[in-house]
Amino acid sequence: MRITFRGAAREVTGSCHVIEVAGRTIVLDAGLFQGRRAEVHHKNQQLPVDVGSIDAIILSHAHIDHAGRLPYLVRNGYRGPVYSTEATRDLCRVMLADSAHIQEKDAEFLARHQRAHPEPLYDRGDVERTMGQIRGTGYGTWFTAAPGVRALFLDAGHILGSASVVLEWREGASVRRLAFSGDIGRKGLAIIRDPVPPENVDAVLMESTYGGRLHPPAADARRMLGAFIAETAARGGKVLIPAFAVGRTQEIIYGINGLVRDGLIPNIPVVVDSPLAIEATGVFMRHAELFDSTEPLVRAFGGNPAGVLQNHLVSYAQTVEESKEAMNRRGPMVVIAASGMAESGRILHHLLHGASDPRNTILIVGFQAEHTLGRRIVERRRFIKVYGEEVELRAQVGVLNGYSAHADSAGLIAWHEAVRRTSPRYRRTWLVHGEPDAQEALRAALERLHALVSCPAGGEVDVLEA
């Protein structure tokens, strides 16, 4: 087996790994790079491999840094199958269309302001063609990815429909298996079920996002969420939350509803200002069979969290007019808007108008990659650039790592050791989807447990020897 690391290698975004095995070429993920506009646009234009050589693409989940370049591959001639879970397929329909829309609007905005702008990587027509190539399947059922190569999806516990992937092929008389972790979730996430580690594998391709960090307990995150909202409401300000439309938005709504129910925060308006989050919530409703029925609020609503996600506390700003009304509204409120790293979407308009107001709080509830606006907010830069304008950052900044949908270092180590315990043929591990410090910390921890671990760079090629 030969593997080429084309993205999320010594970095977090742009997940893409090219597997050559049994005479076939399988691409694991086709994610969008995120960060500085000029730099990432150039990287996103680089095809990971000649599209004519690809036999199949397999997606771990629908987040844009894992699926966002699919329409670009299709635009450049890929006509083969794309395999995912059924929920991932349904989420891709809304997320990829949103990605195309954002690219088009971003280019239009910059053109109106007479600034240089890159052409969109793809349009909504490319997304529709892509959707015709995605084949959804369930967890725990082997399927033929390409002649001579089988694949299996296991619940990764990260977002709705997220999967770890097991590839299986024959080398002579031997059966070989590669596990690709995808993004590994935390145990005990609201709505989402716990991750299921693969078994009986020869090698592991594993994410390492939080390889050097421990998350605070979930109870601490809930307490801090309540404190930030209560303190900001007392100042008469807004809580602006850049949040991924899939998973994080629903989890934050879940948390706010619980805090209000328990009398820990005032009953103030909560506006979800994201058409994508609204459509994603519809996908959640269609896949209620995937919800974690052990979660208290899910259980309280009979296994269907519709009552948590759609009630008198929460309003959804579907139109531009509704978004502007939320932006101009005075008084305490919570605004949840995409994108999660504040690189695009309606959150930019809220930051443009609200980041300079000291009554407000910008609440970061997820990982922020290097060179993103979200990372600059976390670093509390004195000025941030939004739509090309310098904005003084006078709002309070809060960071809640406890709401991460990624396993922390302890969770990653536990997942890896669970795989090794059930894999007598285990040989080695490659770490991807992590910044260098996180990867080195996780590698050291796994090597202390006698695993063979490497951290490949972008473009590097390696093999799993027979």
Backbone torsions as a table, in degrees:
resi	resn	phi	psi	omega
1	MET	NA	133.6	179.1
2	ARG	-117.2	134.1	-178.2
3	ILE	-129.1	132.0	177.7
4	THR	-117.2	128.0	-174.4
5	PHE	-94.4	102.4	-172.6
6	ARG	-101.1	-4.1	179.2
7	GLY	-172.6	160.2	-175.5
8	ALA	53.6	39.6	176.6
9	ALA	-113.9	111.9	-172.0
10	ARG	62.6	23.0	175.6
11	GLU	-157.8	176.5	-172.8
12	VAL	-102.6	-39.9	-173.6
13	THR	-88.7	170.7	175.6
14	GLY	75.3	33.0	-176.5
15	SER	-52.7	124.3	179.1
16	CYS	-169.5	122.6	-178.3
17	HIS	-136.2	128.5	-175.8
18	VAL	-101.9	118.4	-178.1
19	ILE	-108.1	123.1	175.0
20	GLU	-111.5	115.5	-172.8
21	VAL	-154.4	142.5	177.8
22	ALA	53.0	34.1	179.5
23	GLY	74.8	12.2	-178.4
24	ARG	-121.8	159.0	176.6
25	THR	-119.5	117.2	-179.8
26	ILE	-115.3	129.9	176.5
27	VAL	-103.3	122.9	176.1
28	LEU	-96.2	110.5	-178.6
29	ASP	70.2	151.3	175.4
30	ALA	-143.3	70.9	-170.4
31	GLY	-88.0	157.3	178.1
32	LEU	-86.4	134.2	170.8
33	PHE	-74.3	143.5	179.4
34	GLN	-130.3	144.7	-177.9
35	GLY	149.1	-140.9	-179.6
36	ARG	-61.9	130.6	-171.2
37	ARG	-54.6	-53.0	-175.4
38	ALA	-64.4	-41.8	-177.8
39	GLU	-66.6	-48.2	-174.5
40	VAL	-74.3	-30.0	177.9
41	HIS	-62.6	-40.8	176.9
42	HIS	-62.6	-43.7	179.7
43	LYS	-66.0	-39.5	-179.1
44	ASN	-67.2	-24.1	179.3
45	GLN	-78.4	-13.2	-178.6
46	GLN	-83.4	115.0	178.0
47	LEU	-67.3	137.1	-177.9
48	PRO	-67.1	-24.7	-178.4
49	VAL	-166.8	158.9	175.3
50	ASP	-55.9	119.9	-174.7
51	VAL	-61.4	-25.4	179.1
52	GLY	-69.2	-16.6	-179.1
53	SER	-92.3	-8.0	-175.4
54	ILE	-81.5	126.8	176.0
55	ASP	-88.3	-32.4	180.0
56	ALA	-162.9	152.6	171.4
57	ILE	-117.2	135.7	178.5
58	ILE	-122.4	127.1	-178.8
59	LEU	-100.2	137.1	174.0
60	SER	-81.5	-37.9	176.7
61	HIS	-168.0	-179.7	-166.8
62	ALA	-92.5	-4.1	178.2
63	HIS	-56.4	144.6	-172.0
64	ILE	-62.1	-30.9	179.0
65	ASP	-75.4	2.1	174.9
66	HIS	-120.9	-25.4	-176.5
67	ALA	-124.1	-5.1	-167.2
68	GLY	-70.9	-13.9	177.1
69	ARG	-98.7	0.6	179.6
70	LEU	-52.2	-51.2	-178.8
71	PRO	-63.0	-26.1	177.2
72	TYR	-69.0	-38.6	176.0
73	LEU	-65.2	-41.0	178.1
74	VAL	-64.9	-42.0	178.2
75	ARG	-59.0	-31.5	-178.6
76	ASN	-95.4	16.3	167.6
77	GLY	111.9	0.5	179.0
78	TYR	-72.0	127.7	-177.6
79	ARG	-125.6	9.1	-176.6
80	GLY	-88.0	-174.3	-178.2
81	PRO	-77.2	149.9	170.6
82	VAL	-121.5	122.0	-176.9
83	TYR	-104.7	138.9	177.0
84	SER	-156.9	173.6	168.8
85	THR	-71.1	163.8	-178.8
86	GLU	-64.6	-39.5	178.9
87	ALA	-66.4	-38.5	176.9
88	THR	-62.7	-42.0	177.0
89	ARG	-57.4	-47.2	-177.3
90	ASP	-67.3	-36.8	176.9
91	LEU	-69.6	-35.7	178.6
92	CYS	-60.9	-35.0	-179.4
93	ARG	-57.5	-44.2	-178.2
94	VAL	-82.9	-35.7	-175.0
95	MET	-74.7	-38.6	179.6
96	LEU	-72.0	-37.2	175.3
97	ALA	-62.1	-40.3	177.9
98	ASP	-64.9	-40.4	178.6
99	SER	-61.1	-43.6	178.0
100	ALA	-63.1	-42.4	180.0
101	HIS	-62.6	-43.8	-179.9
102	ILE	-61.8	-43.9	179.8
103	GLN	-61.7	-42.5	-179.9
104	GLU	-64.8	-45.3	-178.7
105	LYS	-68.6	-36.0	178.6
106	ASP	-62.7	-44.8	178.9
107	ALA	-64.4	-40.0	179.3
108	GLU	-64.4	-42.7	-179.4
109	PHE	-61.7	-47.4	-178.5
110	LEU	-66.3	-35.7	178.2
111	ALA	-65.6	-40.4	179.2
112	ARG	-62.8	-30.4	-179.2
113	HIS	-97.1	16.4	174.0
114	GLN	55.1	42.0	174.9
115	ARG	-111.7	152.3	176.8
116	ALA	-62.2	140.2	-178.3
117	HIS	-147.2	142.1	177.1
118	PRO	-78.8	152.3	173.5
119	GLU	-70.9	147.4	176.1
120	PRO	-57.4	144.7	177.7
121	LEU	-66.2	-32.9	-178.9
122	TYR	-159.9	167.6	179.2
123	ASP	-121.6	-177.3	-175.1
124	ARG	-69.0	-23.9	173.6
125	GLY	-66.0	-39.6	176.1
126	ASP	-63.2	-36.7	178.5
127	VAL	-64.2	-43.6	179.7
128	GLU	-61.8	-41.0	177.6
129	ARG	-64.4	-38.1	178.4
130	THR	-62.0	-44.1	-178.2
131	MET	-61.3	-30.2	177.6
132	GLY	-68.9	-13.5	-178.9
133	GLN	-103.1	-7.5	-177.8
134	ILE	-85.9	128.0	-179.6
135	ARG	-113.9	116.0	-177.7
136	GLY	-87.4	141.4	175.8
137	THR	-142.3	166.1	-176.0
138	GLY	-90.6	174.5	175.5
139	TYR	-73.5	147.6	168.8
140	GLY	77.5	11.9	-179.6
141	THR	-121.9	120.4	178.7
142	TRP	-66.7	141.4	174.6
143	PHE	-138.2	157.5	179.1
144	THR	-84.5	112.5	178.7
145	ALA	-79.9	-36.4	178.0
146	ALA	-160.4	158.9	179.2
147	PRO	-52.4	124.2	-179.9
148	GLY	87.6	-2.0	-178.5
149	VAL	-132.0	119.4	174.7
150	ARG	-101.6	160.4	178.7
151	ALA	-142.7	155.7	-177.9
152	LEU	-141.2	137.1	174.3
153	PHE	-102.1	134.4	172.5
154	LEU	-124.7	146.0	-176.9
155	ASP	-63.4	121.4	179.4
156	ALA	-88.1	-11.2	175.8
157	GLY	68.2	24.5	-174.5
158	HIS	-99.8	-60.1	171.4
159	ILE	-136.7	174.7	178.1
160	LEU	-55.7	125.7	177.6
161	GLY	83.3	-3.2	-177.4
162	SER	-66.8	148.1	-173.5
163	ALA	-141.7	146.2	158.2
164	SER	-89.5	148.3	-174.8
165	VAL	-117.8	134.4	171.8
166	VAL	-113.7	124.4	173.4
167	LEU	-101.5	139.1	-179.7
168	GLU	-133.1	136.1	178.8
169	TRP	-151.5	170.5	178.5
170	ARG	-107.9	139.7	169.4
171	GLU	-124.3	100.9	-174.0
172	GLY	65.7	-124.5	179.7
173	ALA	-89.7	-3.1	-174.2
174	SER	-99.7	144.6	171.4
175	VAL	-98.2	130.1	-178.5
176	ARG	-118.5	151.1	179.4
177	ARG	-139.3	138.1	172.6
178	LEU	-116.8	129.5	174.3
179	ALA	-101.1	128.6	172.0
180	PHE	-110.2	117.3	-171.9
181	SER	-66.7	-26.1	-162.7
182	GLY	60.8	-154.7	174.7
183	ASP	-92.8	122.6	-175.4
184	ILE	-86.5	127.9	-178.3
185	GLY	-85.8	172.8	177.0
186	ARG	-89.9	148.5	170.7
187	LYS	-70.2	143.0	175.3
188	GLY	83.3	13.9	175.9
189	LEU	-65.9	145.9	175.6
190	ALA	-63.7	137.5	175.7
191	ILE	73.6	-47.2	-173.1
192	ILE	-83.3	141.7	179.8
193	ARG	-77.7	164.6	-178.8
194	ASP	-71.6	152.0	-179.5
195	PRO	-66.8	151.1	178.7
196	VAL	-115.8	109.3	-179.0
197	PRO	-69.1	141.7	175.0
198	PRO	-67.0	165.6	-179.7
199	GLU	-131.5	157.7	172.0
200	ASN	54.5	53.8	-179.7
201	VAL	-115.8	158.3	179.3
202	ASP	-91.8	-30.6	-175.8
203	ALA	-152.1	159.0	-174.6
204	VAL	-130.1	129.5	171.7
205	LEU	-107.7	110.7	-162.1
206	MET	-130.0	137.8	175.8
207	GLU	-71.6	159.7	-175.2
208	SER	-146.5	28.5	-171.8
209	THR	-50.6	-48.8	-179.4
210	TYR	-111.2	41.8	-176.0
211	GLY	-63.3	-19.5	-179.0
212	GLY	-117.7	15.7	-174.7
213	ARG	-136.0	151.8	173.6
214	LEU	-109.9	136.1	175.7
215	HIS	-79.8	146.5	170.8
216	PRO	-66.6	159.1	178.7
217	PRO	-57.3	149.6	-179.6
218	ALA	-57.2	-34.8	179.2
219	ALA	-62.8	-34.8	177.5
220	ASP	-66.6	-40.4	179.4
221	ALA	-62.9	-41.4	178.6
222	ARG	-63.2	-44.1	-180.0
223	ARG	-62.6	-43.6	-179.0
224	MET	-68.1	-38.5	176.0
225	LEU	-57.4	-46.5	178.7
226	GLY	-61.9	-40.6	-178.7
227	ALA	-65.7	-44.3	179.7
228	PHE	-62.3	-43.2	-179.2
229	ILE	-66.5	-45.5	-178.6
230	ALA	-63.0	-43.6	-178.4
231	GLU	-67.0	-40.1	-179.8
232	THR	-68.8	-40.8	177.8
233	ALA	-61.0	-38.6	179.2
234	ALA	-64.2	-30.3	177.1
235	ARG	-81.4	-8.3	-176.1
236	GLY	80.1	19.0	-176.4
237	GLY	-100.6	-178.3	178.3
238	LYS	-109.0	145.3	170.6
239	VAL	-99.0	113.1	-178.9
240	LEU	-100.6	118.5	-174.2
241	ILE	-119.2	104.3	169.2
242	PRO	-70.1	122.4	-174.5
243	ALA	-143.4	140.4	172.7
244	PHE	-58.8	135.3	-174.9
245	ALA	-68.2	-22.1	-177.5
246	VAL	-112.4	116.9	176.0
247	GLY	96.0	-66.4	-175.1
248	ARG	-67.3	-43.2	178.7
249	THR	-58.0	-48.3	-178.7
250	GLN	-64.5	-36.3	-179.9
251	GLU	-67.8	-39.5	178.9
252	ILE	-67.5	-41.7	175.8
253	ILE	-59.5	-43.9	177.5
254	TYR	-55.9	-47.0	-179.1
255	GLY	-65.0	-42.4	-179.9
256	ILE	-63.7	-42.2	179.1
257	ASN	-61.1	-40.0	177.8
258	GLY	-65.5	-39.1	179.2
259	LEU	-66.5	-41.2	177.3
260	VAL	-65.4	-44.7	-179.6
261	ARG	-58.3	-36.0	-178.6
262	ASP	-88.9	3.4	177.3
263	GLY	72.6	24.0	-175.6
264	LEU	-94.1	-15.4	175.8
265	ILE	-138.3	156.6	178.2
266	PRO	-69.2	158.2	179.0
267	ASN	-83.5	85.5	-178.7
268	ILE	-111.4	160.2	-177.8
269	PRO	-62.3	142.1	173.4
270	VAL	-121.4	119.2	-178.7
271	VAL	-113.2	123.3	172.0
272	VAL	-94.6	105.8	-174.7
273	ASP	-101.8	71.5	-177.1
274	SER	-162.2	106.2	174.7
275	PRO	-55.6	-34.6	179.4
276	LEU	-63.6	-43.6	179.4
277	ALA	-64.0	-35.0	178.2
278	ILE	-65.2	-46.3	178.5
279	GLU	-66.0	-38.3	179.2
280	ALA	-63.2	-38.0	177.7
281	THR	-62.0	-35.3	174.5
282	GLY	-62.3	-37.9	176.9
283	VAL	-65.6	-41.5	175.9
284	PHE	-54.5	-44.3	-178.4
285	MET	-63.4	-34.3	-178.9
286	ARG	-76.5	-13.5	-177.8
287	HIS	-123.9	45.7	-179.5
288	ALA	-62.5	-19.2	178.7
289	GLU	-65.4	-15.1	-179.0
290	LEU	-94.1	-6.0	-177.5
291	PHE	-69.1	152.2	177.5
292	ASP	-84.7	103.5	-174.8
293	SER	-71.9	-4.9	178.5
294	THR	-85.6	-12.1	-179.0
295	GLU	-72.5	136.6	-171.8
296	PRO	-55.3	-50.2	-177.4
297	LEU	-71.5	-34.4	175.3
298	VAL	-61.3	-44.9	179.6
299	ARG	-63.8	-38.2	-179.1
300	ALA	-63.8	-29.4	179.7
301	PHE	-100.7	25.7	173.5
302	GLY	68.7	31.4	179.3
303	GLY	82.9	-0.8	179.4
304	ASN	-124.1	111.0	-173.6
305	PRO	-81.8	19.5	179.8
306	ALA	-54.8	-37.6	179.8
307	GLY	-68.2	-24.0	177.7
308	VAL	-80.6	-37.4	-174.0
309	LEU	-91.0	-17.7	-177.6
310	GLN	-135.7	96.0	179.3
311	ASN	-151.7	-174.2	-173.2
312	HIS	-66.1	-21.4	-179.3
313	LEU	-73.2	-32.6	-167.1
314	VAL	-109.1	129.9	171.0
315	SER	-119.8	153.4	-175.1
316	TYR	-118.5	119.2	-179.1
317	ALA	-88.4	95.5	-177.1
318	GLN	-81.7	-44.4	-174.1
319	THR	-93.6	165.4	176.7
320	VAL	-62.9	-37.3	179.8
321	GLU	-63.4	-42.4	178.5
322	GLU	-65.7	-36.0	177.0
323	SER	-64.8	-44.7	179.3
324	LYS	-64.4	-37.5	178.5
325	GLU	-62.3	-41.1	177.7
326	ALA	-65.7	-38.1	-178.5
327	MET	-66.4	-34.7	-175.7
328	ASN	-92.1	-7.3	-177.0
329	ARG	-69.5	139.1	177.3
330	ARG	-94.0	168.1	174.1
331	GLY	89.5	168.9	-177.1
332	PRO	-61.9	138.7	175.5
333	MET	-169.3	164.6	174.4
334	VAL	-115.7	130.9	176.3
335	VAL	-118.6	121.6	176.6
336	ILE	-111.7	121.5	-176.0
337	ALA	-146.6	146.3	173.8
338	ALA	-78.1	157.2	9.5
339	SER	-99.1	165.3	-172.8
340	GLY	-66.1	-26.6	177.6
341	MET	-104.5	12.9	176.8
342	ALA	58.0	33.8	179.4
343	GLU	-94.4	-15.7	-177.5
344	SER	-163.3	-179.2	174.6
345	GLY	84.6	-176.4	-173.0
346	ARG	-70.8	-18.4	178.3
347	ILE	-59.9	-28.7	-179.5
348	LEU	-62.8	-39.4	178.8
349	HIS	-66.3	-39.0	178.3
350	HIS	-66.9	-37.8	177.5
351	LEU	-69.3	-38.9	179.1
352	LEU	-58.7	-38.7	-176.9
353	HIS	-95.2	-18.2	-171.2
354	GLY	-119.5	-12.2	-175.7
355	ALA	-69.3	-20.6	-178.1
356	SER	-92.3	-0.4	-177.7
357	ASP	-94.5	115.4	-176.5
358	PRO	-67.5	-12.4	176.1
359	ARG	-75.4	-21.9	-174.4
360	ASN	-84.9	163.0	171.9
361	THR	-128.4	130.2	170.0
362	ILE	-96.9	116.3	-173.7
363	LEU	-107.9	113.0	-178.9
364	ILE	-91.4	123.6	-172.7
365	VAL	-122.5	17.8	179.4
366	GLY	-159.4	173.7	-178.9
367	PHE	-63.1	139.4	178.6
368	GLN	-120.3	113.0	-177.4
369	ALA	-68.7	159.5	177.3
370	GLU	-57.1	145.5	174.0
371	HIS	70.8	8.0	174.7
372	THR	-92.0	160.4	177.4
373	LEU	-62.6	-37.4	178.0
374	GLY	-58.8	-40.3	178.2
375	ARG	-65.8	-38.7	179.9
376	ARG	-66.6	-32.4	175.7
377	ILE	-68.8	-44.0	177.7
378	VAL	-58.0	-38.4	179.2
379	GLU	-76.0	-3.8	177.1
380	ARG	55.7	48.2	174.5
381	ARG	-59.4	147.5	-178.8
382	ARG	-65.3	-37.5	177.8
383	PHE	-126.8	142.2	173.1
384	ILE	-121.9	153.0	-179.0
385	LYS	-105.0	121.7	179.6
386	VAL	-125.2	120.6	-176.1
387	TYR	51.8	37.4	176.9
388	GLY	82.0	-2.5	-179.9
389	GLU	-102.3	139.9	175.9
390	GLU	-79.5	124.8	-179.6
391	VAL	-122.3	127.4	177.3
392	GLU	-71.4	128.7	-178.5
393	LEU	-87.9	92.2	179.7
394	ARG	-107.6	-12.5	176.4
395	ALA	-67.2	154.6	173.2
396	GLN	-68.0	149.6	177.8
397	VAL	-121.1	124.5	175.8
398	GLY	-117.9	145.5	179.8
399	VAL	-127.1	123.9	178.2
400	LEU	-117.3	88.9	177.6
401	ASN	-71.4	-19.1	-178.0
402	GLY	-65.7	-14.1	178.7
403	TYR	-95.2	10.5	179.8
404	SER	-62.3	138.8	175.2
405	ALA	-86.8	0.9	176.9
406	HIS	-96.0	143.1	169.9
407	ALA	-61.3	145.5	174.1
408	ASP	-85.5	-172.6	-174.8
409	SER	-60.1	-40.2	178.9
410	ALA	-64.5	-40.8	178.5
411	GLY	-66.4	-39.4	178.2
412	LEU	-64.6	-45.0	179.7
413	ILE	-62.4	-43.4	-179.8
414	ALA	-63.2	-41.2	178.2
415	TRP	-62.2	-47.4	-178.4
416	HIS	-62.1	-42.5	-179.1
417	GLU	-69.4	-32.2	175.0
418	ALA	-64.6	-38.5	175.9
419	VAL	-63.8	-46.6	-177.5
420	ARG	-64.6	-38.0	-178.9
421	ARG	-60.5	-30.4	-177.4
422	THR	-103.4	12.9	-175.0
423	SER	-127.9	83.6	-178.5
424	PRO	-63.4	-19.8	-179.5
425	ARG	-95.6	7.6	-176.5
426	TYR	-53.2	135.3	-178.9
427	ARG	-118.6	-47.2	-172.4
428	ARG	-163.8	170.0	-178.5
429	THR	-135.2	136.2	169.2
430	TRP	-108.9	131.7	177.2
431	LEU	-97.9	130.5	178.0
432	VAL	-133.4	-178.8	173.7
433	HIS	51.3	54.8	177.1
434	GLY	-163.2	147.5	174.9
435	GLU	-76.0	157.7	-170.4
436	PRO	-52.3	-44.7	-178.4
437	ASP	-61.4	-42.6	179.6
438	ALA	-64.8	-41.2	-179.4
439	GLN	-65.9	-42.5	-178.7
440	GLU	-65.9	-36.9	178.1
441	ALA	-65.6	-43.3	179.9
442	LEU	-69.7	-38.8	177.8
443	ARG	-59.9	-45.0	-179.7
444	ALA	-60.8	-41.2	-179.8
445	ALA	-65.7	-41.8	-179.1
446	LEU	-72.0	-34.9	177.7
447	GLU	-66.9	-32.1	174.9
448	ARG	-63.4	-22.9	176.6
449	LEU	-95.9	13.0	172.7
450	HIS	72.8	28.7	170.9
451	ALA	-89.8	151.4	174.1
452	LEU	-94.9	114.1	-169.1
453	VAL	-129.6	139.2	172.9
454	SER	-135.4	159.5	-177.7
455	CYS	-125.3	85.8	-173.9
456	PRO	-69.0	149.3	175.8
457	ALA	-89.3	164.9	178.4
458	GLY	-59.5	131.1	-179.1
459	GLY	87.7	-10.2	-179.7
460	GLU	-67.8	149.2	178.4
461	VAL	-120.6	138.5	177.3
462	ASP	-141.3	168.9	-179.0
463	VAL	-134.5	153.8	169.5
464	LEU	-103.1	107.6	-174.3
465	GLU	-65.3	149.8	176.9
466	ALA	-66.8	NA	NA
